[in-house]
């Protein structure tokens, strides 16, 4: 069964257990013999012979399910329990415990030991691998005997060789890894075998025999030191591993030894570790060994894993399993030891408890990637425990996204699928032992196995994984556009290595300009022409592709009542629950045109004119089922065209026509009962509620029912003999015609609703009063109108002739009246209930002479009433920028159309108590506590106070945009990320922002959006210097809220600036935010990271364990721990560290104490 977690992180016991291990029925039958032997052993003991035992660390799920197993519980428990040494040593409580799915440690750099590193991971990270043009670079055949697995350091390859005779000769040999030339050969003085692979660290080669361990100078082959191992009856020995200045070996007799790397001095020797020569694994000051431990009481040997303190060899714990036959070394992943025999187990590094167990595996090797557990015969997803692939890749080496296997010749396979990238068998004559593989610096080295002639092979090839075949992919919607239309050609799917350069040509002539500069080209097509694109990649390779555009004068459109709605512009508005007929117009007579295919997208379906299914070979109709956007793609066969001709109706907005709305009933005139008129009514229905509320605020009342009539232009001229868009001829009737387009419906409706309000107020509409009456409607129609207006003499203005110029002049005059006398006085004048003439009524209501007021307005002098303020809205609007409350004076907000010249008449109530706390159009306001406050602004005139109240939500800081971090460093051809974040928000639903990079050196590679938006549009410029983002229907929670993560790729060493400019932002509370700091920048430094050497003077160069270009392993011991923090701090001012971007942990472009602090937090 597969691994199954319980709530406490252990594994549920299987239904059928044998020594704590799930077995199948066949496995159970094959083990009956073993059960019988165990029963005999138990009968030899007395009932009290077996006392209580320490159960700490027993395998999770070890239970008995039968009477026999129950009787054996004590014996089995003793056969599988953990033991601890009596030496008093403080337990290391800081060791991390791994759970399934964590990131494994991977070796970095060369291949210094048989299994890659001291953790036996058999993996390497961030090293080059031959990916194409692969061949055997060289091979070397040695005399009869055995040759070890190779190890590599820099340009040198090392092996051990032993002659298989009664008086064996042996040697350690160094070869030039590029040419195969022998560099040196070390031969021991005594005749002894050196069977195991050597290890190479800090310019010293370490080799072992059954009797001695040797330290050899890696450059000369001279002996540095030699130490006798002193192990009784233990001639076989493991390959050495080296960690933190100590050499560790495992002897076949069940012992392990440690030696000082510098002197060869023997430090300690531990025993009772089980027979076998699997190499130890070392991490976090702990040595792990694997062997076959014999239980003297039952006479059987079982696989055991032992943890020793690296300092003195004393036993930390020993876990004796119920399995047999394991020969693999323990594998360390993030500090956690793993072991494979019949099952795979993971142990708690502190206690030896079983963390998890998988007992459905095949294979004898154990490898890890971030996502997979690989046994050589299968890969298992580390999160789901499901099998990802099965393949015979026995004992592969993991190199990032590739596996190197010698299961069939030698080959590189994809880690994710086990599919081969390449395989090579020609020229390889002997059998290959899979574990004898080393990978480093673009080279794969391996040795053959068995007795007789042994051969070392080195395979090389092209290692640049970024090389992409050059290819132009040129796409366009149609090859047969309509004459005069604009066609876009898109080369987004083209490929090549690095940055691509695009050159566009028309009929052989180079095109330039904004429309054909980059990955797309927009071209106006009047006649047949050939467009050619040439691209060049970073390696100088080029490719071209061409498209010929042949205009065909055929259009399509949608008909309603035999009238084309779209007039062939392909955009219009239509009604839900209606049927439109598809029409084709051919501008060339007597040419055959057939509809071959129709595709509909949106809330619509195809039907024929009679209501049945559409015939796809002929014309059809479209039934619009619901509101939304509908598009059509029609394929035509046109005589003379070599291929299909496509035409599109790109967008039809479908809206719904209602018979009535609140406050309104709709009635069509008999003469204007057409489809377009009904569309106009439906559009009007969308706008009426807002227009109604606006006018209701500005006047006393409106009719309960308003009748709207959509008239043709001729009918309107018959009534009023003018070409304007609407009229109110009766107290509850508005006539609108469509000559000037439906887009003006809202302003037309608002204007005419003002007139109906005037009727309700008994406003004067005759003679001289007409210019005031119309001026009032114009003023309310355009409350934020701006700009100078010609002011005619009084007699010219009062002689109302209903011209467009007079409408504008009347509106500005009324604006001055509102500014001088306020809304209440102005509306009282319009009522004109006394029926007197204009001049008399004006003086009676305002107390001023009409002539005097008119002269002041006409003069434009300092006492012009419009100099006080203009365009007052009934409910003034304002906004809060985090520090100030401001009355908005721009047209975009609509409260005021001009700058207020007397701000003392604007007052603010912050507390809602009716008392004013501040005066002015801009006031400071910073409440003590965050929260929601009802703020009231009041604009006073002589006779009225116009107020507006809004709820303002105040947070701890103003809304601001940041790019995090504010400085990053990235190496050439590497990537880094920057977050675009906004603060002081209630989540984000929609936003838009732009990104730009100043100068060269870095390119925007990707923008990853947060919040799973329902609509998104991310556009990255061809050279990666600009990007734009537009997002809607997102669900980004939290404050601060991250909008996106931007991936930057370094190209050339330089220093540049990434700028993020936020254009719009809407919160989850429906608020449209005014961003205080709309722009944020991050400094980007592109560096060439130099590989550091020995920083601490211990002979170990610093390493980059995770391959991110930053060398966190300062002391070079293969582990990132507190000693690296100390080493970095102590060497901040050294030449090896200071100014070297390889130690820039926090990415701020310099190496400082902040990098020390961050490294400390990371561990």
N, C-alpha and C positions, 0 to 999 in steps of 0.2 A: 504494500500500500504506500501511498505517497505521504510525505511529511504533513502532519496536521497540527497546528498550534492550539494550545489551550490558553486560558486567560492568564495563567502565570508564566507563560513563555515556554512551558515544557511541551512534551509530545504525548498525546493520548495513547494509552496502551492498546496494542493491536488486539483483535478478537482472539487470535491464536498465537500464543507466545512460546518460545523455546529459548531458555536462558535470557529472557527479556527481549527476544528478537522475533519479529513477525515472520512466519514461514508459510509457504504454500503446503498443500497436502502432499505433493511429491517430495518436497524438502523434508517434511515431517517423517515420511516413510523411510527415507534414506538415512535418517538420524536415529532410528530405533536401536541400532547396534550400540551407538554411543550412550543411549539411555540405559541399556542393560549394564554396561560397564560401570556407569555411575551408581546404579542401585547396589551393585556388589560392593563398591567402595563405601557406600553409606552404611551397609550392614556391618562393616568392620568397626564402626565407631559405636561407642556407648551413647546413650541418650544425652548425657551431659558433657560429652567430649567437646562439643562445639558450643562455645559460649556466645554471648552477645558480641557482635562486631560493629565497628564504626560503619554506618551506612552512608556517610557523607560522600556524595559524588557518584553513587550507583547509577547505572543507566536508567534514565527515565523510561517508565513503561515496563520495567522488569518485574513481571508477576507470573505466578503459576496458575494454570487453569485446569489442573487435573489432580487426583489424589497422589499420583506418583510425584508430580512436581511439588505438591505440598509437602510430602515427606522429605523431599530434597532441598527444601527452602534454605536450611541453614548452610548446607554444603555449597549450594549454588551461590548463596550470598557471599560466602567466603571466597568463592572463585571469581567473583565479579566486583568486589568492593575496592575502595581506595585505601591506601595506606599512607601514613605520614611519618617522616623521619623524626626521631626524638631530639635532633639538634634544635636548640632554641634559636630560631631565626624569625625576625619580624616579617609577618606576611605583607606582601605588596598589595595595598588596597587601592592603588591608583590605576592598575591595569584595566584598560577598557575591555568590555565584553561585547562581542559582535553579535548582531541579530541578522537573520537572513535579509539580504538586500543591501548591505552596506558596501562601501567601495573597497576593493582589495588593494593591498600594497602591491606595487609592481616595481621590478628592478628598473634602474635607469642607467643609461650609458652603455658600457661594454657588457661582456658576459664573463664575469670574473670567477665563477664557481660552476660546478657541474650542473646544478639546477638553477642557475641564474643569479641567486643571491642567498643570503643566510637564512631566508625564510622558506626556501625551496619552492618559490612560486612558479618556477619555470615560465616566467613571463617577463616581458620588457615593455617599456613605455616610451613613446616619443623617440623611437629610433627608426631609421629608414629601413625599408624592406624592398627587395627587388620585386617590381610589379609587372615588368614587361621586358622583352628582348633578353630573356634569361638563358644563360649557358654556363657550363662548367669552366670556371676561370683557371683552375689547376687542380691536380690531384697528386698525391704522394703515396707510393706503396712501400710498406715496411716489411722486413723479413718475417719468417714464421714467428708467431707469437700473438699477443693481444695488444691492442691499442685502446687507450681510454677515450672518453668523450673529450672533445676539445673545449678549451676556454680561451677567451679573447680579451685583449686590452689594447686599445689604440689600433696600431697596424700590425700587431703581433699575435700569433696563434700558438698555443702551448698544448702539448699532449704528453702523456706518459706511455711508455712502451715497455713490454716485458717479453723476453724470449721464453718459449715454453720448452725448456730442456731440464735435465736433471740438475745441471749447474746453470741456473738462469742468468742471463744478462738483462739489464734494464737501463732505462734512460728517461730523462725528461728532455724534450726537444722543443725548441722555439723556431717557428717559421715566420717569414714575412707573409702577412695575410693577403697581400695583393699579388705577390709573384710566386709564392711557394718556396722561395729560397730559404735553406736552413740557416738560421742565425747562430745558434749554438746548441750544444748537446751536453747535458750533465749526466755522468755515469757514476753510481755509487761505488765505493771501494770494495765492499763486500758483495758477494753474489746473492742478490735478493730480488724479489719481484716487487715492482711498483704498479699494482693493478689499477688503482683508482685515479680519477682525473685530478690534476693539480688545481690549485687556486692561485690567483694573481691579484694582489692588493698592494698599493703603494710601492710599486717597483720591486716587489719581492714575490717570488714564486714559492709556494709551499706544496711539498709532495710527501707522501707517506708510503711506507712499506709495512710489512707485518712486524718489523722490529724497530724502525727508526722513523723519525720525522725530520724533514730537511727544510732549511730556509736558504733559498737560492737567489742571487742577484738577477733581476729580470733582464738587465741589459747585457750582462757579460756571461751569465751562466756559472759564475763563481759561487762556491759554497760559502754562505754567511755563517750558518751554524747547523749543528746536527744533534739531535737528542734521542736517547733510547726510550722506547715506549714502556717497556717492562710490563707486559701482559702475559700471564701464563696461559698456554693453550689457546692463543687467539691470533693466528697468523693472518686471517682476512681482516680487512679494515675498510671503513667508509672513505669516500672523498671528503677532504677537509672543508669546513666552513669557517669563515673569519668574520668576527663581529667585535667592534669596539676594542681592538688591540688584542684580542684573544682568539686562538685557534682551537676548534673543537672537532674531535673525531669520535666515531662509534666503532668499537671492536666487536668481532663476531661472538666472542665469549660472553657477552652481556655486560661489558664495561664501556665507559666513555671517559675520555681524557681531555684536559684543557692545558694549553701551552701559551706562554707569552710570545706574542708575535715578534717582538724586537729581539729577544734573546734566545728563544726556544726553551726557556725554563719551564719545566712541568709544574703546573699550578695545583692540580688536583686530579683524582681519578675516582669515579663513582662506579658501583657495581650493582648487580641484581636488576639490570635494565632489560633483560631478555636478549636472546640470541638474534643475530642478523646484523647487516652492515648498511642499513639505510642511514643516510646522512642526518645528523642532528639539525634541528631548526632553532634559531635564536632570535629573541626579541624581548624588549623590556626587561633586560637583566635575567631572563629565564631561558633555560636550555630544554628543549623537548626532544625526547628520543622515542623510537618505536622498535619493538622487538617481539619475540615469542617468549613469554614468561611461563615457566613450568610451575604448576601447583603440586607440591610433593604429596599432599594428602590424597588427591584423586588421580595423580599420575598423568595428567594431561597438560598440554601447553596451549595457552590462549594469547592472542595478540594483546599487547599492553602498550600504553603510552605513559611516559614518565616525565614529570616536570622537575628540573633541578635548578637550584639557585646558581646563577652564573658565577657568583663571587667565590664559592667554595665547593660546589658540587653536591651539597646536601640536598636530600630529597624534599621537594615541596609537596608533591602528591604523585600517586601512581594509580592509573585507571586500567584495571584488567578487564578486558571485554569478554564476551562469550563467543568470539569469532576466532577463526584460525586462517592462516595463509597470507596475512597482510605483509607485503614486502616494501611498501611505499613509505617514504619519510613523512613526518607531519608537515602540513602546509599551514603557514601563518597568514591570516588575512585580518588586517586591522587589529593585531594583537591577540586574535583568537586562534588557537590551534585546531586543525581539522585533520582527520585521519580516514583513510579508505582501506577497507579489506573486503569483506562481503557487503558491508553497509558503509555509509558515510556518517561520521559523527563529528560534532563540534563540541568542544569542552570549554567550560568556564576556566579562564587562565589562572584564577586565584584558587578555586576549590577543586577543580577537576570534575565538577558536576556536568552531566550531559545537557547541553543547551538544546540541541535538536539532533534528529537522526533520520536518515533517509535509507530505506531498505529495499528500494526498487531501482537499483542502479546496475549498469553494466560497465565493465572496464576496471582497470587497476591503477589509473592515474587520476590526479585531482588538480584541476585548474579553475581559476575564478576570473571572471570579468565583472564589470559593474552590474551587468544584467544577468549573467549566466553562470551556472556551475557546469563544468565540462569534465567528463570522465574519459574522453577519448573515443567512446562509442556512442555517446549521446550528450546533448546539452539540455539543461533543465533551467527553466525560468526561476530566478531566485526569489521573486515576489509571489508567484502563483504556484510554484512547484510543478508546473506542467512541462512535459517534454516538448522542446522546441524543434529539435532535429535528432535523427539517428544516422550515424555514419561511422565507418571504421577508420578513424583517424587516431590510431593508438598513440598515446603519450605525445600529444601535440605541444608545441610552444606557442604561447599567446603573445602576439605583437599588435596591441591595439585592435583594429578592426580585422586583423588577419590571424590565421592559424598556420603554423609551419608544421607539416607532418611528413614522415618518411614511411608511411604505411604502404605506399605504392610509388617506388622511386622517391623523389622528393617533390613537394608541391606547396603552394600557398593557397589557402582556402579562406573564404569569408567567414568570420566568426559568427555572424548572425544566422547563417544558413547552412554552412559546411559546403557550399558550392565552390568548385575550384576556380581560382583565378588563373593558375597555370600549374602544370605538372611536368616533371622531367625525369625520364628513366634511361634515355640513350646515354651510353658511356658509363653507366653505373653497373658494374659486373657482380658485385658481392651483395649479400644480404645486409640490410641496414637495421641496426638496433635503434628504435625510435628515440629513446632517451639520450642518445649520443649526438645531440644537436645543440649548436650555439648560434645566436643571432646577434649581430652588432654592426653598426656602421654600413648598412646596405649589403652585408655579406651574410650568407648562410653557410655554416661549416658543419660537417658531420663525418663520422667515422663508421666503418663497417665492423661487423662483429664476427665471433667464431674463431676457430683456430686456422692456421695457415696464413697466407698473405693477408695483411690488413691494409686498408687504404683510407686516406684522409681526402675528402672532397671539399672544395670551396666553390660556391655558386654565386654569381654576381649578375646584375642586370640594371635596367633603368629603375631608379628609385623615386623619381618625382611623381608623387601621387596626384599633384594638381594639374598635370598636363591633360588637357581636354581636347579632343579632336575639334579642329576648326570647321564650323558648319554655319551656313546662312539659312535661316528659316524665315521666309517672307510670307506674311499672311495679309489678306484683304477680304472685306466682306463680299465684294463682287468684282468680276473682271469686265462686266458690261454695265457701267454706271449710266445714270441719266445725264445727258449733255448739260454742262454748266454746273454740275454738282461737285462737291468736294469729297475726295476719297482719301481715307487714311490707310497707309501701309504700315504694318507692325512687324518688327524683327525681334520681339521679346524672346522667342524661343531659339534664337541663334546661340551658338556655343563657341568657346575658345578658352585659352588659358589667360588668366588675368583680365585686365581692363581691355574692353573692345573699343575700337575706333570705327565709326560709321561714316561712309561716304556715299551720298545719293547722286544718281545721274538720271536725267531725262533725255531720252534719244541721244545719249552719248555726252550730253553737256552736264557738267557738275552743278548740282543744286546747292544753295546755301540759304541761310536765314533761319528764323525761329521755327518755321513750319517743317523744315527738313534738316534738323540738327540733332542727331541722336538716334534713339532706337525706333522712332516713328517718323513718318513723313506724310504731311497733308498736302494734297495736290488738287488744283482745280482742273477738271477734265472737260475740254471742249472738243477735242478730236482724238483720234487714235494715237497713243504714245506708249513707249516702253520705258518703264522705271527699273533701274538697276541699282542694287545695293552691293557695295564692297565693304567687307569688314576685315580688320586686321587685329590680331591679338597681341599680347605682351611679348610673345616670342617672335613676332614679325611675320607670322604666317597669315595668308590672306585667302579669302574665298568670296565668291560672288553668286548672286541669284538675280533673276529678272522676272518681271511681271508686265504683260502687255494689257493695257486698258483700252477697250473699244466701246465708245459711247453708243447706247441704244436708246432711241427716243420713245420709250414706253414707260407709262406711269400707271400706278394703281391708286385706288382711293375707295372710300366707303360712301355708299349712297344712302340717303334717307329721303323718302318721297321723291326719288329720281334726281336728287340734288347731291352733288358731292360735298360731304361735310368738310373734308380736309382741303379741298381745292388743290390736292396733290402736294400739300406741304407736309403731310404725314403727322400732323399734330392737331388735335382738336378735343372737344368735349362732347360726350354723348350720354344718353340716359340709360339707366339700368332698366331691365325688363323690356328692352326694345330690340328689334332685329334690323341690322344694317346689311345691305347688299354690297358685295365686293365688286368693284368695277375696274376695267382696264381701258386705258386710253392710249392709242397708238398715234403718234404724230405723223407717221408716214402712211398714207392711204394704201389700201389693197395689199397689205402685208399680213401674212398668217401669224397669229399670236394665240397660243393655247396655254391655259393654266394647267400645270402638271402636278403641283403639290401646294398645299396650304398648311401652315403650322400656326397655331394660336396659343399665346401665353397669357395668363391672367384669368379673371373670372368671366370666361366666355367659352362658347363652343360653336362648332361649325354646324350649320343646317342648310338645307336647300330652300329656295323660296317658298316651297309648298309645305315646309315643316318637317320633311324627312331628313335622313342622313345626307350629308353633302357628298356629291360625286367628286372625288379628288382629281379626276381628269377634266373637270369642267368648272364653271363658275359656281360659287357658293355664297351663302349668307352667314353672318355672325350674330349669334344671339348673346346679348350682354346680360349675364346672370346677376351680377351684383356690382357694388361699387369697388373701385380700384383702378389700376392701370392695365390696359390690354395692348398687346403688340401682335403683329402678324408678320409672317415671312412667307412670301409667295414665290414659287419657282415657275418660270415661264419658259415655253419653247417659242422662240422668235425666229421667224424666217430670216436667214442670212447670218445668224449668230452660230458659231461653231459649238458652243456649249450652253448650259442652262443659264438663264438670266434671272437673277434674284432681285426682288423688290421687297421693301419692308414698310409697314406702317409702324413707326417706331414707338408711338405712345398715343393712346386714346384714353383720356381721363373719363371714367364712368362715374356719374353722380346720380342721385336719386331725386325724382320729382315728387313732392308731397302735395296733397290736396289742400292742406292747411297747416299753419303753425300757430303757436300762441300769439295772439294779437292780430293775426293776419289770416284772411281767406284769399284765395287766388281764383281769378276768373279770366278766361281767355275771351277776347273779342271774336265775334264770328268771322271777321275778315282776316284775322291773324292767328289762325289755329295751326300754324306750321311747326315742324320739328325744331327748327332753330329758335323759334320763340319760346317753345317749351324748355329748351336747354337754357335760354336766358333766365326764365323763371326759376329753374333749379339752381342756377348760379346765384340768383338774387336771394333765394331762400338761405343759402349758406352765409350771406353777408348781413341779412336783415337783423338778426338778434343784436349784433354789435352796433350797427347803425342806430337801431331803435334806442338802445341804452345811452349812446352818446347824445342823441338829440333830447332824450328825456331829461338828462342832467341839465341841459341848457335852456329848457323851456318849461312852462307850467304843465302842459299836457299834450297828448296826441290822441287822435281818434282811436276808439276801441277796435275798429275794423278798417283796414285800408285795402282798397281795390287797386290791383296793379294790372295794367294793360300793356302788352308788348305790341307795338305798332310798327308797321313798315315805314320807311322814310316818306313815302308818298302820302300816307295817311297823316303823318305828323305835319307835313307841310300844308295839307288841306286844313288842319285845325288851327295852327298857329303861324304858318308861313315862316318857319325858321328851322335851321338845321342843327339845333342843339340836341342833347341826348335825352331830355325828358321834360315833363311839365306836370304841374298840379292844377288841373282845370276846375276841380271840384274839391270841397272840404275833405273828402275821404278817397280821392281817386288820383292815382299817379299813372301817367302815360310815359312809357320808355320806348325808344326805338333803337335799333342796333346798328345804325349807319356808322357810328364811330367806334364800334367794336365792343365786345362784351367786357373787356378789361376795365372799362370806366363805370361799370354798373354801381360799384360801391359809392364812389363820389357822387354820381348822379342821384342815387337813392337818398343819400344823406342830404343833399341840397333840396330835393323835393320834399323830404320829410320835414325840413325846417319850414317850408311853406305851409304844409298841413298843420304844423304847430301854430303858425301865424293865423291860419283860419280859426283854429280853436281859441286863440286869444282875441279874436275880432280885430286883428291887425289891419291897419289901413293899407289898401292895395291899389288905390287909384291915384292918378295924376302924379304930382310931385313926390308922393309917398313911395312910389314904386322903386326909386333908387335906394331908399332905406330898406325897403322890404327885401329886394334882391341882394343888397349889400349884406344884410344880416345872414341870408342863406349862404352867400359866398364865404362869409367869415366863418360860419360854423362848418362849412364843407372843407375848408382848408385852414384849420386852426393853427397850423405851424408854417403858413406861407411866409416867405421872406423875399427880400429884394426891393430895390427902388421902383416906385410906380409914378407915372406922370400924373400930376394933380391939375385937373382942368379948372377953368373959371367956374364960379358958382352956377351961372346960368346954363353953361354947357352940361354940367353934372345933373342939374335938375331936369333938363330936357331929355328924359329917359327914352332911349331908342333901342334898347336891348341888343347892343353890340357887345362883342367879347371884351373890348377895351373898357367899356362902361361897367361891365360886371366886375372887372378887377378893381377899377377905381372906387366903385361903391363899396366893395369889400374892405378896402384899406380905410375908407372914411369911417365905416362902422367900427373898425379896429380902434381908431382914435377915440371914438365915443366910449367904447368899453373901457379904454385906458383912462379917460378923463372922469367919467361919471359912474363907472361900475355897471355890472350886469343888471341889477335890479332896476336902476333908473332907465337904462337903455331899453329894456323890455317894456317898461311902463309907457315909454314914449311910443313904441311900436303899436301898442294896443289902440291908441288914438280914439279912446271911447267918446271923446267930446265932438269929434267930427270937424274940428277946426282946421285951418290951413296949417301947413308945415311950420312956418316961422312962429306963429302964435302958440301952437302946441309945444314946440321946442322950448320957448321961453317959460311957459307955464310949468313944464315938468322939470326942467333943469335949473331955471332961475337965471340963465344966461341968454344973451342975444345969439340967434343962429348965425347972423352975419359975422359977429365977432369971433365966434368959435371957428367958423369956416375960414376966416382970414388967418387965424393962428395956425390952423392945420395946413393951409395953402402955403404959408410963408416958410415953413420948415425951420423957423428960428428956435431959440432956446426955450420959448414957452409953447412950442408945438406939443400938444397933449401926447403924441406918440413917443416923446422923449422920456416919459415916465416909465412906462413899460408897454409891452405889446403882446398880443396873442394869449391873453390869460385863459387858462383852461379852468373849468368849473372845479376840478379836483387836481390841484397842482401835484406834480410828481417829483420825487427826489430819490437820491441814493446815498449809500454809506460806503466809504472807501476804507474803513478801518480806523480812521482818525477824524474824518470830517463828514458832516451832513451837507449835501449840496443840492440846491434846486437846479435841475438840469435846464439849460437855456438853449440847447441845440435842437434842431428840427427832429432829430432821430427819436427824441423822447416825447415831443409834442406838448409839453405843458406851457412853454413860453417860446415865442418865435424870435425874440431879440433879447439882447443883453439888458438886464434890468439896471436902470440908472439910479434907482432910489431903493437900495437894499434895506433901508430902515423900515420899509413897509412889509417886510417878510419876517415873521416871528415864529418861534419854535417852542413847542411844549413837549418836553422829554418824559414827563412823569404821568401824563394823562389826567392831571388834576385841574385842568382848565386855566392854569397860569403859565405865562410865557417865561421861558428860561434863557432865551438867547434871541438875537436879532441879526439878520443879514442873509444874503443868498448862500453863503458858505460859513458854517460854524463848526468849531471843534466840539467833539463829543466822544468821550471815552468812559464808558460805564465801569464801575468797580468790578462787576461780576459778569461773566458771560451769561447769555440768556436771550429771550425774545422780548422786545420792547415795542409798545405801540407809540409811535412818534407822530405828532401832528404838526403840519406847517400851515400857517395862515398868511394869506396875502390880503392886505386891507386896502380898500378905496374909501372915498368919503362916506359912502352910504352902505357898504356891504363888506363882509369878510368872507373870502373864499378859502375854504380849508380842504386839506387832504390828509388822510391818516394811513400810515403803512406800518406793517409789522416788520421790524428790523431784527434779525438774528445776529447777535454779536458773539464771536468766538475769541479765543485767547489772542490770536494774531490775525492780521489781515491775510486775505487770500493771496498766496504768492506761488510762484513757479520756481522750482529748483531742478537742477540737473545734478545727479549724485553718482559718483563723487565729483567734487569740483576740479579735480585734477586726476588724470590717469596717464599711465605710461604703457605703451604697447610696443612690442618688438615688430620689426618688419615681417610681413606674412603671418602674423599672429593676430588674434582678435581680443577685444575687451568689450565690456558692456557699460552703458550709462543709463540710469533710470531717469525718466521725466516724471516729476512728482508735483502735485499741488497740495497746499496745506490750507487748513481752516475751511473745509468743505463738509457737506453732509452727504458724502458719496458723490459719484459722477455718473450721469446717464448719457451725456453726449459731450463731445469736445472736438476741437480742431486745433492743430498746431503745425508749425513748419520747423524743419531742421536745416541747418546749413553749416558747412565746414569752410573755414577761411583758408584758402591756399591748398597746397598739396601735402602729401604725407599720410593721409588717412582717408578712408572711404566708408560711407554708410553702407553696411552690408545687409542689414535686416532690421525691421521694426516689429517687435513682438508686442501685440496689444493685450491689455488687461481687460477682464470683465466679460469675455465672450460676447462681443457686440453683435446686435442683430443686423447692423449695416456698417460696412467699413470700406474705406478707400485709402489705400496706402500706395503712394507713388514715389519711387526712388529714381533720381536722375541717372543718366547713363554713366556718368563718371563717379557716382556716389557722393557728390558734394552737396546735393540738395535732396530733401524729401518733404512730402506733405502728407498729412494724416487728417482724415475726416471720419468721425465715428459717431454713430447714433445707436440708441437702444442697448447701451452697455449697462452692466450692473457692477460698478466698481464701488466697493464699500470701504469704510474706514477713513480716518483723517490723521495723518496725510494719506492721500490716495495716489498710487502710482498709475499713471496713464499708459505707459509703455516702457519697454526695455529696448534700448538701441544698441545693436552690435556694430562695433567699429573695427575695421581691419587696417592694420598698419601697412603702408606700402613702401615709403622711403623715409629715412631718418629726417626728422623735421620737428617743428613745434607749431601747433595750430590751435584753433579755437572751434569747438562745437557750440552752436547757438540754437536754443529752442525758444520759439516764439509762439505763445498760446494766443489763438485768435478768438476762441469762444469756449464757454464752459457752462454746462447746465447741471445742477445737482439733482439728486434723487428726490429732494423736497420740491422740485419744480422751479427752483430759483435759478435765474440766469445771473451768473456771477460776473461782477466787474473785477477782473484780475488786477491786483495792485502792481505786482511786478510781472509784467507780461513776458519778460525775457530773462532767460538764465543761460549761463555759459559754463562750459567745462574746458579747461585747458588740457590739450592732448599732446603728449610728448612721444614721438616715435623714436625708439632707440634700437641700436644694435647691441643686443645683450652678449657680452663676452663671457665665455665659460670660465668661471672662477677656479682657482687652484686651491692649494692648501691654505686655509685661513688660520687655523689654530696651531699649526706647527706639529700636529700629530702624524703627519704623513698621509692623511686622508683628504682628498679634495672634497669641497662642498658638492652636494648633489641636489637634484630637483626631483623629489619622489613622485609628485603628481603631474609632472610634465607641463606645468603652466608657464614655464620660463622664469619662475622665481625660485631661488635656491634656498629652501627653508631648512634643509639638513646642513647646517653650518659646519659641524664637526665631521661630516662625511661618514657617520657610522651606520647609515641606512635607516635611522629612526629619527623622527622629529620629536624632541622632548625638551625638558627644562635645560639640559646641557647646551642645546643649540641656542636657547634664549641667552644664556650666560655668555656663550661664545660670541654671539652677535654684539651684545652690549660691550664686551671687553675689547672688541676689534673694530668699533665704529670708526675710529680715526686712522685705522691702518690703511695702507695703500691697496690691500687686497679687497677691502670693503668700501671705503669711502668713494663715492661717485660711481660705483658699479651698480647699474640698474638691475643686475641679477639679484640683489638683496633689497630691492624696493618693495617691501611686503605690502604696504598700503597703497602703492601705485600713485604716490603724489610727486613722483619725479625726482626724489632725493632719498638718501639713506640717512635716517635719523633715529632718535630714541622712540619716535612714534612707531617705527617699524618693529622695534624691540617689543613695545607694548602690545602691538597687534599679534605678533608671533606668540607671545605669552598667552593671549586670549584664545588663540586658535588651538593651542594644545590643551 
